[in-house]
Amino acid sequence: MILVTGATGFVGKRVCHLLEKQNKKFIRTSVSLGLDLRDPVATQNFFEKNKTDQIINCAAFVGGIQFGYKHPVELFQNNMLMTVNLLAAAHKFGIKRLVNPISNCAYPAKATLFKEEEFWDGPLHDSVLVYGFVRKASWIGSWAYNKQHGLDVLNLIVSNMYGPEDHFEEERSHALGALIMKFVKAKKENLPQVVVWGTGSPVREWLHVDDGAEALVRGLDAAKVVEPVNVGVASGISIKDLALLIKEVVGYKGEMVFDTSKPDGAPYKTVDGTKGEALLGWKPSVQLEQGVKDTVEWYLKHA
């Protein structure tokens, strides 16, 4: 039986959709479904009552740059507590495989094309210091449990995910979702301009949520690997070009203005997914333009 934590969140919902499509038996859980992984007693009780042998961990407390600057304590506390309690329960109840996604912001600030062997080659960027650290710490914890107890955890490093059912909230959204909200609003309200945070120069690699879900599900049956493994395509897009793409897809005709008083974040983030492709026998396939079109269409229908 497979357990999906954070099953009502953005990534968790798409993982559950995929498991259903593949006719695999699984259990959903999340805070809204009654399990708070920050509570060690509740976590232990849940595992005792619900027999499972594999976990896909989609539980996380996260948001965009603005959210990270405003809520560093909550980012630290919530994510560390979830990691500690989940690893303890996985060990105690004999979980055979835990698939754990790690955000690529766990890479050093100076890195550009992220390669696994450079994971420890410098400090994190200030804009993602806390969240990058706690995701990095989730690998440290899994390494410790593997070394001492033989716990099998596959850590997959993924880029910022986007797609249908994403968080469309001012603080919680990453750049792509925030830009979709801004351009759609500007078109509906016939606003003369859209303000884009920063200079527009940072380059980001984006992972469609269905590709992310595919990677996590494939991770259940992949070979055992202790070191973290990248999932990516080594290709990014500048925030400026991303904004222009979204503007075109939405059909907004007004002006685009960059607010350079706002933070850019790290200058360049792309991911070398060579090892992940070999491990999973697969690589991400959803092209960004099509993914953006699908996301805008979903947002227009549901937001």
C-alpha positions, 0 to 999 in steps of 0.5 A: 500500500502506498501512502501519499502525504500532503495529498490535498496539496498541489503536487499531492493531488496530481500524484493521487490522480496518477496513482488512480490512473495506474490502478494502484492502491494508496491512502491519502493524508494531509492536515485537512484530512486529519493528520498533522505530521508536525505532531509526533504522537498523531503521526505514530498513531496514524502509521500504527492504524494504517498499514503501508509499505511505501510513501510519496511525501508531498507534504510541505510548507512553502511559498514564493520569495515574498512568503519566504522573507515574511515567514522564515520561522514557520518555514523552518519549524513546520518543515523540520517537524514534518521531516523528523516525524515522518522519518521516525515513523517510516523507520519504526513501521518498516517502510520499504521505500520513501520517495522525498522531493527536494526543491532545487533551491537547496543547491548553492547560490553560485550554481547555474546548471545544477549537478548532484556533485555540486550539492555541497559546493557553497552557501544557499541564496539568501532568498531561499536560505530557510526553505533550501536548508530544510529541504537539504536537511530532509536529505541529511535525515534520510542519510542518517536513517539509512546509515544507522537503520537501513531506511530506503529513501529516494530523494529527487531534486525537482525544479519549481512546479507549475500547472493546473490546481496550483496555488494561486495566492499572492504570497504563496504563488511562485513567479509563474503562478503569480504572473498568470494571476496578474495578467488575467486580472489586468485583462479582465479589468482592462488595466494599462500595465502589469508590474513584474517583480525584479529585473526580469533577468533571472533564469528558471527551469520549470517542471510541469506538475504532471511530470513531477508526479510521474517522477515521484511515482516512478521513484517507488520502483527505482533502484536504491540510491542514497545520494540525491538525484536530479529530475530536469532537462537543463533548460530554463527561461528568463522571468522576462521571457516567461512574462511575455509568454504568459502575456501572449497566452492570456491575450493581454495587450497592455504594458509590462513594467519591471519593479527593480526594487523587488528581489530577483532571487538567485540569478540562474537555476537549471537542472542537469537531469542526466542521472535522474533520466537513467534512474527512472528510465524517463525524463520530463516531457511537457513543453513549457508553452503547452504547460502554460496554456493548460495552466492558464486555461485551468485558472480561467475556469476554476480560480 
